[in-house]
């Protein structure tokens, strides 16, 4: 399956699981009188909407290049990831704000002790969301999808927030009723951290940031091992969504014919795109060795 098909399949499962969890958490939170569980339900409900955003982003980014977008649409997936991060951040702020207001009021004696149902719901949520995290993460790595990876971390943040719910509910059942509200704050922190990480990663991929040095060094080693390549003058990389563009200037013997130099350049192009699957295109420029020696400062 291609990236679009995998993303749609994973997203469909995600929507089904999250919809079921949202209903169960909300019912458990209301029946068991747990503000933390209700906050957790709101967090999971935001997952449903964010997954729809991911599906839209992946579908659009998978479109072929056209006259107006001659380099493709991959960056639109980063836009989807940014929208997801904004949704997450807004959700976290809303949960945190409500918890702070209730804690500031200080009427802890009026807080009803959460029932056992809230505990069971928290445990079920932790297990379900952790499974979804690993499932979605594996799919994201398989098809190199930023939006899917963002959704995977959304699952992990939901699992961690449910851990906070579990601790808070358990504490409240032991008589420390304010723990239920503190759990909501913990949930808020996890959500805001996940939102920030997703946002920063997506923005990095929108502003033509280069690949990490280790990957560039691997590319240099591979290029220098190609027959006819006598040096590298320039190697530039830039991230385009989840793909990479490379511009490299290689040094070849200046006495070679245009056809022979082109064959070397084509070999470099082909081996880079074959070895590094995230590379969308490798542009190779030829510099004759005679010019390198003459200029003297290009080594």
Secondary structure, DSSP 8 states (H G I E B T S, - for coil): --HHHHHHHHHHHHHHHHHHHHHHHHHHHHHTT-HHHHHHHHHHHHHHHHHHHHHHHHHHHTS---SS-TT-STHHHHHHHHHHHHHHHHHHHHHHHHHHHHHHH--GGGS----HHHHHHHHHHHHHHHHHHHHHHHHHHHHT-HHHHHHHHHHHHHHHHHHHHHHHHHHHHTT-THHHHHHHHHHHHHHHHHHHHHHHHHHHTTTT----HHHHHHHHHHHHTSTT--EEEEEEEEEETTEEEEEEEEEE-TTS-HHHHHHHHHHHHHHHHHH-TTEEEEEEEEEEHHHHHHH-S--
